[in-house]
């Protein structure tokens, strides 16, 4: 019963993942490949965390 009011942590991580990917795309468009690489790396770390939480 109390599980109804629990928020899903993967939803928050998914939004953050999508936001990082968008920032990486914009950085690539502006020619900042270092920022693109670091943002993509952060996004992939978030994706790994999402996958880990979904397996539990």
Beta strands, then each sheet from edge to edge (+ up, - down):
end
